[in-house]
Amino acid sequence: MSDKLNLSKIWISGSRGFIGMHLVSELAKFYSILCVSNRKDTENQDDQLIFVDFQNEISIRDAIEKYGVPDIFIHLGWGDVPNSHSEVHLKENVSQSKKLITELFKAGLAKFIFVGSMNEYGDRTGSLSEEMKPIGWLTNYTKGKIEVASFGFTKALEMNKKFIHIRLFYTYGPLGGSLTQDLYRSYKNKTSVSLGPCEHYRDYTYVFDIVKGIKLLCDVDESTTVNLGSGKAIQLKEFVSIFWNMLGGKSEMLHFGQKIVGKEQPQPYCYANLDKLQKLTGGWKPSTSLENGIKLTIEELDQIYAKTPNRI
């Protein structure tokens, strides 16, 4: 028990999401973890999860008083992610994040890690490095992430704290969103798959590499923006085809070209420049190949499906 009490304390928001659940499992081996949620229905689910009203400064202060100020706060939580045009991104998400940053820094928090998005680069192409400013049209989701990052750096400078802004590229893995699960479900049910043109590009990284990267960035002792991705781009159509083929799906049951409803931020050929990530982490970068990551994803989906088919 005494060893556990001496561990550095990390609070994590968004801990029950795809990346969050893997991150908690890994960090709990090295840190004392407390998961915080602003969703009232998560209260009392387990002794590792507490409810905090991110919109209410008093609620944040009460949690700090009760559990003690953490050494690091990792902010993964972000509402209404599937709807990139939602006003929630510019209102509730921004307001809540600013209050967390302010109250935690005032209480003595040393380091706030904010998980942003590669979409903050906008329509840029090629190798994306951290000093680049966005160009082109941006979704509300992206605008919200940019605003919170700017606020975090300002507050950290004012209060002599550390603010780390991770620009996260695309993550895949077991239970990693609708695409891989839809493909897996269609394969199991022997049904056809109809997708859009899938002509855009993504820098895809296996979830356990992402978790490893976030863990290493917990040790960084400076305020900075850093990319976290694979450093490679693949057309979504190719990613889907590889995943489907590795499942054993028949090619004639995979259909591209369905009309997409609504405007989405373009995803041109671009990928993460990892120079800063390697500099900050002693030369580390994600190493799981796409093929091996997909293989591991399918194996884990098989295990989940065998126990609880309804989770897929």
Residue frames as qw, qx, qy, qz and C-alpha x, y, z in Angstrom:
[[0.000, 0.885, 0.466, 0.000, 0.00, 0.00, 0.00],
 [0.311, -0.785, 0.088, 0.528, 2.81, 2.44, 0.86],
 [0.403, -0.091, 0.589, 0.695, 4.41, 1.89, -2.56],
 [0.180, 0.639, 0.659, 0.353, 1.12, 2.76, -4.23],
 [0.165, -0.920, -0.279, 0.220, 0.82, 5.96, -2.20],
 [0.389, -0.609, 0.292, 0.626, 4.27, 7.07, -3.32],
 [0.487, 0.320, 0.615, 0.532, 3.47, 6.78, -7.02],
 [0.048, 0.118, -0.160, -0.979, 2.97, 9.92, -9.08],
 [0.364, 0.495, 0.688, -0.387, -0.73, 10.70, -9.43],
 [0.026, 0.016, -0.558, -0.829, -2.36, 11.03, -12.82],
 [0.471, 0.459, 0.529, -0.536, -5.98, 12.03, -13.44],
 [0.117, -0.001, 0.754, 0.646, -7.45, 11.08, -16.81],
 [0.541, 0.407, 0.264, -0.687, -10.61, 12.35, -18.49],
 [0.693, 0.447, -0.360, -0.438, -12.15, 10.33, -21.32],
 [0.224, -0.432, 0.869, -0.091, -10.92, 7.16, -19.64],
 [0.640, 0.192, 0.709, -0.225, -13.81, 5.02, -20.85],
 [0.593, 0.691, -0.153, -0.384, -13.25, 5.85, -24.51],
 [0.930, 0.336, -0.125, 0.086, -11.30, 3.73, -27.00],
 [0.482, 0.548, -0.449, 0.515, -7.86, 5.22, -26.32],
 [0.357, -0.626, 0.354, -0.597, -8.65, 6.02, -22.69],
 [0.923, -0.287, 0.116, -0.228, -9.42, 2.46, -21.62],
 [0.888, 0.246, -0.187, 0.340, -6.12, 1.21, -23.06],
 [0.221, 0.661, -0.334, 0.634, -4.21, 4.16, -21.60],
 [0.599, -0.595, 0.259, -0.469, -5.58, 3.60, -18.09],
 [0.995, -0.104, -0.007, 0.006, -4.65, -0.08, -18.22],
 [0.736, 0.383, -0.223, 0.511, -1.06, 0.74, -19.19],
 [0.055, 0.667, -0.295, 0.682, -0.46, 3.75, -16.92],
 [0.753, -0.554, 0.052, -0.351, -1.88, 1.94, -13.88],
 [0.928, 0.005, -0.214, 0.305, 1.25, -0.24, -13.95],
 [0.557, 0.229, -0.189, 0.776, 3.41, 2.81, -13.22],
 [0.070, -0.295, 0.145, -0.942, 1.22, 5.54, -11.67],
 [0.117, 0.394, 0.763, -0.499, -1.62, 6.04, -9.22],
 [0.043, -0.229, -0.580, -0.780, -4.59, 6.61, -11.56],
 [0.234, 0.472, 0.611, -0.591, -7.87, 8.41, -10.96],
 [0.139, 0.335, 0.684, 0.633, -10.39, 8.57, -13.80],
 [0.140, 0.422, 0.360, -0.820, -12.63, 11.64, -13.91],
 [0.114, 0.397, 0.758, 0.505, -15.82, 12.04, -15.91],
 [0.198, 0.103, 0.165, -0.961, -18.31, 14.86, -16.33],
 [0.539, -0.175, -0.615, -0.549, -21.05, 12.38, -17.17],
 [0.513, -0.370, 0.430, -0.644, -23.30, 11.92, -14.16],
 [0.944, 0.006, -0.074, -0.320, -24.32, 8.40, -15.27],
 [0.689, 0.368, -0.567, 0.260, -20.73, 7.20, -14.79],
 [0.257, -0.586, 0.505, -0.578, -20.74, 7.96, -11.06],
 [0.674, -0.301, 0.574, -0.354, -20.24, 4.95, -8.79],
 [0.858, 0.361, -0.305, -0.202, -19.38, 2.60, -11.68],
 [0.875, -0.031, -0.326, 0.357, -16.11, 1.65, -10.00],
 [0.528, -0.771, -0.093, 0.343, -13.69, 2.98, -7.40],
 [0.543, -0.118, 0.299, 0.776, -11.32, 4.28, -10.09],
 [0.102, 0.463, 0.478, 0.739, -13.90, 6.64, -11.63],
 [0.086, -0.519, -0.518, 0.675, -15.33, 9.80, -10.08],
 [0.218, 0.783, 0.487, 0.318, -17.83, 12.36, -11.33],
 [0.274, -0.434, -0.084, 0.854, -16.66, 15.96, -11.65],
 [0.357, 0.845, 0.396, -0.045, -18.75, 18.71, -13.23],
 [0.592, 0.057, 0.197, 0.779, -16.18, 20.24, -15.58],
 [0.062, 0.687, 0.327, 0.647, -18.45, 23.26, -16.05],
 [0.511, -0.821, -0.151, -0.207, -18.45, 24.02, -12.33],
 [0.295, 0.637, -0.528, 0.478, -15.32, 25.43, -10.68],
 [0.541, -0.493, 0.458, -0.504, -16.56, 24.43, -7.23],
 [0.986, 0.023, 0.077, -0.149, -17.00, 20.80, -8.31],
 [0.718, 0.506, -0.349, 0.327, -13.43, 20.77, -9.66],
 [0.030, -0.631, 0.519, -0.575, -12.08, 22.31, -6.43],
 [0.788, -0.342, 0.292, -0.421, -14.05, 19.83, -4.31],
 [0.975, 0.184, -0.116, 0.052, -12.50, 16.90, -6.22],
 [0.472, 0.584, -0.443, 0.490, -9.02, 18.34, -5.73],
 [0.351, -0.571, 0.455, -0.587, -9.65, 18.84, -2.01],
 [0.911, -0.183, 0.192, -0.317, -10.99, 15.31, -1.60],
 [0.973, 0.162, 0.056, 0.157, -8.44, 13.40, -3.67],
 [0.521, -0.579, 0.280, 0.561, -5.44, 15.73, -3.66],
 [0.400, 0.792, -0.228, -0.401, -3.99, 17.63, -6.61],
 [0.948, 0.174, 0.191, 0.184, -2.58, 15.26, -9.26],
 [0.452, -0.482, 0.391, 0.641, 0.93, 15.54, -10.66],
 [0.008, -0.094, 0.655, 0.749, -0.36, 15.18, -14.24],
 [0.562, 0.442, 0.475, -0.513, -3.80, 15.64, -15.78],
 [0.158, -0.037, 0.779, 0.605, -4.41, 13.97, -19.18],
 [0.454, 0.437, 0.291, -0.720, -7.41, 15.49, -20.95],
 [0.115, 0.040, 0.879, 0.461, -8.80, 13.00, -23.47],
 [0.193, 0.576, 0.751, -0.260, -12.46, 13.74, -22.76],
 [0.089, 0.205, -0.286, -0.932, -14.31, 15.68, -25.46],
 [0.486, 0.377, 0.650, -0.447, -18.03, 15.70, -26.07],
 [0.640, 0.650, 0.250, -0.325, -19.98, 14.98, -29.29],
 [0.312, -0.472, 0.642, 0.518, -16.93, 13.79, -31.25],
 [0.475, 0.302, 0.774, 0.289, -18.98, 12.04, -34.01],
 [0.251, 0.873, 0.403, 0.108, -20.59, 15.37, -34.96],
 [0.581, -0.057, 0.027, 0.812, -17.68, 17.55, -36.05],
 [0.047, 0.502, 0.275, 0.819, -20.00, 20.50, -36.85],
 [0.455, -0.683, -0.568, 0.054, -21.66, 20.62, -33.41],
 [0.060, -0.831, 0.113, -0.542, -21.68, 23.87, -31.45],
 [0.834, -0.548, -0.038, 0.046, -20.74, 21.76, -28.42],
 [0.805, 0.115, -0.045, 0.581, -17.12, 21.88, -29.62],
 [0.250, 0.518, -0.032, 0.817, -17.01, 25.69, -29.48],
 [0.454, -0.649, 0.019, -0.611, -19.08, 26.08, -26.33],
 [0.848, -0.495, 0.076, -0.173, -19.23, 23.32, -23.70],
 [0.926, 0.065, -0.087, 0.362, -15.99, 21.55, -24.70],
 [0.396, 0.554, -0.186, 0.708, -13.96, 24.75, -24.77],
 [0.389, -0.705, 0.125, -0.580, -15.49, 26.18, -21.60],
 [0.915, -0.396, 0.007, -0.069, -15.05, 22.97, -19.62],
 [0.840, 0.193, -0.136, 0.488, -11.46, 22.51, -20.74],
 [0.177, 0.654, -0.189, 0.711, -10.54, 26.08, -19.80],
 [0.598, -0.655, 0.127, -0.444, -12.02, 25.66, -16.33],
 [0.969, -0.185, -0.050, 0.158, -10.13, 22.40, -15.79],
 [0.645, 0.400, -0.165, 0.630, -6.85, 23.99, -16.87],
 [0.074, -0.702, 0.159, -0.691, -7.37, 27.08, -14.72],
 [0.726, -0.582, 0.098, -0.352, -8.52, 25.35, -11.53],
 [0.966, -0.091, -0.069, 0.232, -5.94, 22.56, -11.67],
 [0.534, 0.460, -0.198, 0.681, -3.04, 24.95, -12.30],
 [0.273, -0.709, 0.154, -0.632, -4.28, 27.22, -9.47],
 [0.865, -0.459, 0.049, -0.195, -4.36, 24.20, -7.14],
 [0.396, -0.683, 0.600, 0.130, -0.75, 23.29, -7.93],
 [0.909, 0.298, 0.286, 0.057, -0.95, 20.89, -10.89],
 [0.395, -0.554, 0.461, 0.569, 2.49, 20.69, -12.51],
 [0.041, -0.203, 0.745, 0.634, 1.61, 19.34, -15.96],
 [0.639, 0.431, 0.379, -0.511, -1.54, 19.34, -18.11],
 [0.205, -0.130, 0.813, 0.528, -1.52, 17.07, -21.19],
 [0.554, 0.485, 0.219, -0.640, -4.15, 17.97, -23.76],
 [0.472, 0.079, 0.802, 0.357, -4.95, 15.54, -26.58],
 [0.353, 0.578, -0.071, -0.732, -5.69, 17.52, -29.71],
 [0.791, 0.400, 0.461, -0.041, -6.03, 16.43, -33.33],
 [0.474, -0.073, 0.514, 0.712, -4.11, 16.28, -36.60],
 [0.228, 0.743, 0.563, 0.279, -7.11, 18.11, -38.09],
 [0.237, -0.863, -0.087, 0.438, -5.60, 21.25, -36.55],
 [0.378, -0.272, 0.496, 0.733, -3.37, 21.40, -39.64],
 [0.495, 0.592, 0.096, -0.629, -6.42, 21.93, -41.85],
 [0.836, 0.527, 0.078, -0.130, -5.82, 21.25, -45.55],
 [0.052, -0.772, 0.608, 0.177, -2.04, 21.02, -45.41],
 [0.954, 0.256, -0.138, -0.075, -0.34, 18.23, -47.34],
 [0.593, 0.511, -0.528, 0.330, 2.85, 16.21, -47.04],
 [0.586, -0.136, -0.602, 0.525, 4.94, 16.00, -43.88],
 [0.295, -0.831, -0.211, -0.421, 3.23, 17.99, -41.12],
 [0.521, 0.038, -0.507, 0.685, 5.48, 19.56, -38.49],
 [0.290, -0.620, -0.627, 0.371, 4.32, 21.24, -35.30],
 [0.154, -0.405, -0.052, 0.900, 5.16, 24.84, -36.19],
 [0.005, 0.240, 0.648, 0.723, 2.80, 24.81, -39.18],
 [0.338, 0.216, 0.351, -0.846, -0.37, 26.91, -38.91],
 [0.491, 0.399, 0.772, -0.058, -3.69, 25.58, -40.25],
 [0.142, 0.223, -0.397, -0.879, -4.89, 26.47, -43.73],
 [0.301, -0.195, -0.783, -0.508, -8.29, 26.05, -45.34],
 [0.611, -0.428, -0.170, -0.644, -11.73, 25.37, -43.89],
 [0.135, 0.181, -0.866, 0.445, -11.94, 23.95, -40.36],
 [0.503, -0.490, -0.672, -0.237, -14.72, 22.12, -38.53],
 [0.446, -0.757, 0.087, -0.469, -16.02, 23.28, -35.16],
 [0.937, -0.310, -0.049, 0.151, -14.32, 20.26, -33.62],
 [0.715, 0.245, -0.067, 0.651, -10.96, 21.46, -34.94],
 [0.011, 0.716, -0.041, 0.697, -11.56, 25.09, -33.96],
 [0.697, -0.671, -0.016, -0.252, -12.37, 24.01, -30.42],
 [0.910, -0.164, -0.048, 0.378, -9.17, 21.99, -30.10],
 [0.488, 0.460, -0.043, 0.740, -7.09, 24.92, -31.37],
 [0.257, -0.767, 0.003, -0.588, -8.73, 27.35, -28.92],
 [0.826, -0.562, -0.015, -0.035, -8.12, 25.11, -25.90],
 [0.835, 0.054, -0.047, 0.546, -4.48, 24.52, -26.86],
 [0.250, 0.615, -0.038, 0.747, -3.87, 28.27, -27.20],
 [0.512, -0.740, 0.011, -0.437, -5.49, 28.92, -23.82],
 [0.925, -0.339, -0.071, 0.158, -3.47, 26.14, -22.17],
 [0.684, 0.249, -0.092, 0.680, -0.13, 27.52, -23.34],
 [0.031, -0.701, 0.032, -0.712, -1.08, 31.02, -22.17],
 [0.702, -0.650, -0.002, -0.291, -2.10, 29.81, -18.70],
 [0.922, -0.139, -0.098, 0.347, 0.98, 27.61, -18.35],
 [0.479, 0.435, -0.107, 0.755, 3.23, 30.57, -19.13],
 [0.291, -0.723, 0.008, -0.626, 1.37, 32.83, -16.70],
 [0.767, -0.558, 0.127, -0.291, 1.52, 30.32, -13.85],
 [0.016, 0.636, -0.771, 0.035, 4.90, 28.69, -14.53],
 [0.794, -0.006, 0.562, -0.232, 3.37, 25.30, -15.33],
 [0.129, -0.237, 0.823, 0.499, 3.81, 22.78, -18.17],
 [0.695, 0.428, 0.275, -0.509, 1.24, 22.32, -20.94],
 [0.231, -0.218, 0.843, 0.435, 1.78, 19.52, -23.48],
 [0.640, 0.457, 0.083, -0.613, -0.41, 19.58, -26.57],
 [0.434, -0.095, 0.853, 0.274, -0.48, 16.25, -28.43],
 [0.558, 0.403, -0.244, -0.684, -1.64, 16.42, -32.03],
 [0.585, -0.046, 0.805, -0.082, -3.03, 12.92, -32.35],
 [0.349, 0.260, -0.634, -0.639, -3.26, 11.32, -35.77],
 [0.804, -0.077, -0.235, -0.541, -5.68, 8.49, -36.59],
 [0.256, -0.350, 0.853, -0.292, -5.79, 5.54, -34.21],
 [0.790, 0.012, -0.414, -0.452, -7.06, 2.04, -34.90],
 [0.044, 0.241, -0.911, 0.332, -7.37, -1.11, -32.84],
 [0.219, -0.369, -0.903, -0.017, -9.98, -3.33, -31.16],
 [0.114, -0.776, -0.583, 0.212, -13.22, -1.46, -30.50],
 [0.318, -0.333, 0.095, 0.883, -11.62, 1.52, -32.18],
 [0.284, 0.396, -0.083, -0.869, -14.64, 3.20, -33.72],
 [0.750, 0.356, 0.310, -0.463, -17.30, 2.31, -36.22],
 [0.534, 0.605, -0.489, -0.332, -15.17, 1.52, -39.27],
 [0.184, 0.343, -0.920, 0.055, -13.23, -1.50, -38.04],
 [0.379, 0.089, 0.787, -0.477, -16.17, -2.76, -36.01],
 [0.676, 0.462, 0.083, -0.567, -18.54, -2.38, -38.96],
 [0.494, 0.502, -0.668, -0.241, -16.16, -4.31, -41.18],
 [0.014, -0.197, 0.948, -0.250, -15.74, -7.05, -38.58],
 [0.514, 0.229, 0.587, -0.582, -19.49, -7.26, -37.95],
 [0.670, 0.500, -0.187, -0.515, -20.24, -7.45, -41.67],
 [0.342, 0.413, -0.840, -0.085, -17.71, -10.24, -42.09],
 [0.178, -0.040, 0.902, -0.391, -19.18, -12.22, -39.22],
 [0.541, 0.398, 0.482, -0.562, -22.74, -11.70, -40.47],
 [0.445, 0.136, 0.739, 0.487, -21.74, -12.40, -44.11],
 [0.271, 0.862, 0.395, -0.168, -23.23, -9.09, -45.28],
 [0.555, 0.534, 0.149, 0.621, -21.95, -6.67, -47.91],
 [0.360, -0.594, -0.175, 0.698, -20.20, -3.42, -46.96],
 [0.349, 0.760, 0.329, 0.439, -21.08, -0.12, -48.68],
 [0.456, -0.555, -0.106, 0.688, -18.73, 2.80, -48.08],
 [0.240, 0.912, -0.010, -0.331, -18.06, 6.22, -49.56],
 [0.670, 0.687, -0.270, 0.084, -15.29, 6.74, -52.14],
 [0.806, -0.523, 0.137, 0.239, -12.65, 6.46, -49.35],
 [0.682, 0.586, -0.014, 0.437, -10.19, 8.40, -51.49],
 [0.156, -0.908, 0.255, -0.293, -8.80, 10.51, -48.65],
 [0.640, 0.302, -0.597, 0.379, -5.62, 9.68, -46.75],
 [0.633, -0.735, 0.049, -0.240, -4.92, 8.98, -43.10],
 [0.255, 0.506, -0.738, 0.366, -1.87, 8.51, -40.94],
 [0.850, -0.361, -0.225, -0.312, -2.98, 5.40, -39.02],
 [0.126, 0.487, -0.757, 0.417, -1.29, 4.24, -35.80],
 [0.627, -0.262, -0.733, -0.024, -2.03, 1.14, -33.74],
 [0.468, -0.793, -0.129, -0.368, -3.59, 2.01, -30.38],
 [0.827, -0.481, -0.073, 0.282, -0.88, 0.43, -28.22],
 [0.566, 0.227, 0.034, 0.792, 1.74, 2.58, -29.95],
 [0.127, -0.723, -0.150, -0.663, -0.39, 5.63, -29.17],
 [0.718, -0.677, -0.142, -0.078, -0.62, 4.59, -25.53],
 [0.804, -0.155, -0.040, 0.573, 3.15, 4.08, -25.37],
 [0.339, 0.477, 0.092, 0.806, 3.70, 7.52, -26.88],
 [0.365, -0.779, -0.131, -0.492, 1.42, 9.26, -24.37],
 [0.827, -0.516, -0.117, 0.191, 3.15, 7.45, -21.51],
 [0.686, 0.056, 0.010, 0.725, 6.57, 8.63, -22.71],
 [0.103, 0.609, 0.140, 0.774, 5.30, 12.18, -23.13],
 [0.589, -0.759, -0.261, -0.089, 4.25, 12.19, -19.46],
 [0.745, -0.383, -0.032, 0.545, 7.98, 12.54, -18.69],
 [0.410, 0.520, 0.160, 0.732, 8.50, 15.61, -20.89],
 [0.376, -0.613, -0.382, 0.580, 9.32, 18.65, -18.76],
 [0.085, -0.212, 0.185, 0.956, 8.51, 21.52, -21.09],
 [0.504, 0.583, 0.389, -0.504, 5.46, 23.11, -22.66],
 [0.032, -0.329, 0.699, 0.634, 5.23, 22.04, -26.28],
 [0.803, 0.339, 0.068, -0.485, 3.11, 20.79, -29.15],
 [0.186, -0.389, 0.875, 0.219, 4.05, 17.34, -30.45],
 [0.705, 0.193, -0.421, -0.538, 2.73, 15.05, -33.17],
 [0.464, -0.204, 0.844, -0.175, 1.78, 11.47, -32.33],
 [0.814, 0.424, -0.007, -0.396, 1.26, 9.32, -35.41],
 [0.927, 0.008, 0.313, 0.208, 2.96, 6.71, -37.56],
 [0.169, -0.643, 0.423, 0.615, 4.72, 9.08, -39.93],
 [0.141, 0.013, 0.838, 0.527, 3.13, 7.35, -42.94],
 [0.519, 0.277, 0.109, -0.801, -0.02, 7.92, -45.01],
 [0.172, 0.118, 0.947, 0.244, -2.37, 5.39, -46.53],
 [0.397, -0.130, -0.347, -0.840, -5.49, 5.91, -48.62],
 [0.568, -0.105, 0.538, -0.613, -8.55, 4.89, -46.63],
 [0.864, 0.270, -0.171, -0.388, -9.70, 2.61, -49.45],
 [0.570, 0.405, -0.698, 0.151, -6.42, 0.68, -49.20],
 [0.168, -0.290, 0.734, -0.591, -6.66, 0.44, -45.40],
 [0.751, 0.056, 0.275, -0.598, -10.22, -0.93, -45.66],
 [0.822, 0.364, -0.379, -0.221, -9.22, -3.40, -48.36],
 [0.329, 0.402, -0.791, 0.323, -6.27, -4.72, -46.33],
 [0.382, -0.169, 0.642, -0.644, -8.43, -5.07, -43.23],
 [0.822, 0.186, 0.071, -0.533, -11.20, -6.84, -45.18],
 [0.723, 0.409, -0.553, -0.063, -8.77, -9.19, -46.89],
 [0.150, 0.351, -0.813, 0.440, -7.07, -10.08, -43.60],
 [0.617, -0.057, 0.454, -0.640, -10.50, -10.89, -42.15],
 [0.287, 0.040, 0.934, 0.209, -10.98, -13.28, -45.06],
 [0.452, 0.588, 0.366, -0.561, -13.83, -11.30, -46.62],
 [0.590, 0.384, 0.593, 0.391, -14.77, -11.79, -50.25],
 [0.214, -0.169, 0.183, 0.945, -13.76, -8.83, -52.43],
 [0.110, -0.385, -0.627, -0.668, -17.14, -8.76, -54.22],
 [0.376, -0.703, -0.601, 0.055, -18.86, -7.95, -50.91],
 [0.364, -0.536, -0.119, 0.753, -16.87, -4.73, -50.44],
 [0.329, 0.713, 0.465, 0.409, -18.33, -1.72, -52.28],
 [0.298, -0.386, -0.094, 0.868, -16.95, 1.84, -52.51],
 [0.087, 0.231, 0.460, 0.853, -18.54, 4.98, -53.94],
 [0.170, -0.712, -0.678, 0.059, -21.58, 5.64, -51.77],
 [0.094, 0.720, 0.095, 0.681, -22.51, 9.34, -51.73],
 [0.402, -0.214, -0.547, 0.702, -21.37, 11.20, -48.59],
 [0.160, -0.842, -0.429, -0.285, -23.91, 13.52, -46.95],
 [0.407, -0.902, -0.033, 0.141, -22.61, 16.79, -45.47],
 [0.426, 0.790, -0.337, 0.284, -19.32, 18.65, -45.69],
 [0.850, -0.465, -0.004, 0.246, -16.28, 17.21, -43.94],
 [0.159, -0.857, 0.402, 0.279, -12.78, 18.56, -43.51],
 [0.765, 0.532, -0.357, -0.064, -10.57, 17.36, -46.39],
 [0.749, -0.495, 0.421, 0.128, -7.97, 14.71, -45.62],
 [0.597, 0.723, -0.335, -0.089, -5.32, 15.13, -48.33],
 [0.883, 0.120, -0.323, 0.318, -2.10, 13.14, -48.54],
 [0.063, -0.771, 0.387, -0.501, -0.36, 14.05, -45.30],
 [0.850, -0.219, -0.443, 0.183, 1.38, 12.42, -42.36],
 [0.509, -0.858, 0.027, 0.066, 3.06, 13.26, -39.06],
 [0.449, 0.635, -0.478, 0.408, 6.59, 14.56, -38.97],
 [0.836, -0.483, -0.258, 0.032, 8.02, 12.69, -35.98],
 [0.508, 0.463, -0.366, 0.627, 11.28, 14.61, -35.47],
 [0.254, -0.567, 0.332, -0.710, 10.09, 16.37, -32.32],
 [0.903, -0.305, -0.029, -0.302, 8.48, 13.21, -30.90],
 [0.898, 0.121, -0.282, 0.316, 11.77, 11.35, -31.27],
 [0.266, 0.531, -0.362, 0.718, 13.75, 14.21, -29.76],
 [0.481, -0.522, 0.229, -0.666, 11.46, 14.40, -26.72],
 [0.926, -0.230, 0.118, -0.274, 11.33, 10.63, -26.13],
 [0.455, -0.565, 0.666, 0.174, 14.93, 9.63, -26.67],
 [0.097, 0.337, -0.791, -0.501, 14.48, 8.40, -30.22],
 [0.354, 0.255, 0.883, -0.175, 11.22, 6.47, -29.83],
 [0.440, 0.199, -0.265, -0.835, 8.57, 6.32, -32.54],
 [0.840, 0.092, 0.322, -0.426, 5.64, 3.95, -33.23],
 [0.053, -0.455, 0.844, 0.278, 6.96, 0.65, -34.58],
 [0.570, 0.228, 0.770, -0.174, 3.94, -1.60, -35.16],
 [0.024, -0.047, 0.666, 0.744, 3.52, -2.18, -38.90],
 [0.563, 0.060, -0.069, -0.821, 0.07, -1.66, -40.41],
 [0.695, 0.046, -0.659, -0.285, -0.25, -5.34, -41.28],
 [0.396, -0.039, -0.812, 0.426, 0.75, -6.49, -37.79],
 [0.196, 0.039, 0.393, -0.897, -1.49, -3.91, -36.15],
 [0.669, 0.035, -0.265, -0.694, -4.47, -5.09, -38.19],
 [0.624, 0.030, -0.781, 0.004, -3.61, -8.71, -37.39],
 [0.184, -0.050, -0.720, 0.668, -3.52, -7.92, -33.66],
 [0.400, 0.032, 0.122, -0.908, -6.77, -5.94, -33.94],
 [0.716, 0.010, -0.493, -0.495, -8.57, -8.85, -35.58],
 [0.505, -0.001, -0.819, 0.270, -7.23, -11.31, -33.01],
 [0.011, 0.077, 0.584, -0.808, -8.52, -9.15, -30.17],
 [0.554, 0.051, -0.104, -0.824, -11.87, -8.63, -31.86],
 [0.652, 0.002, -0.729, -0.206, -12.13, -12.41, -32.20],
 [0.311, -0.072, -0.786, 0.530, -11.56, -12.76, -28.45],
 [0.255, 0.101, 0.314, -0.909, -14.14, -10.10, -27.62],
 [0.617, 0.064, -0.388, -0.682, -16.67, -11.56, -30.07],
 [0.537, -0.018, -0.843, 0.016, -16.24, -15.04, -28.60],
 [0.186, -0.200, -0.721, 0.637, -17.11, -13.76, -25.11],
 [0.174, 0.622, 0.463, -0.607, -19.58, -10.94, -25.79],
 [0.396, 0.347, 0.622, 0.580, -20.74, -10.74, -29.43],
 [0.024, 0.888, 0.453, 0.070, -22.97, -7.75, -28.70],
 [0.365, -0.739, 0.074, 0.562, -19.95, -5.54, -27.94],
 [0.371, -0.095, 0.564, 0.732, -18.93, -5.60, -31.60]]
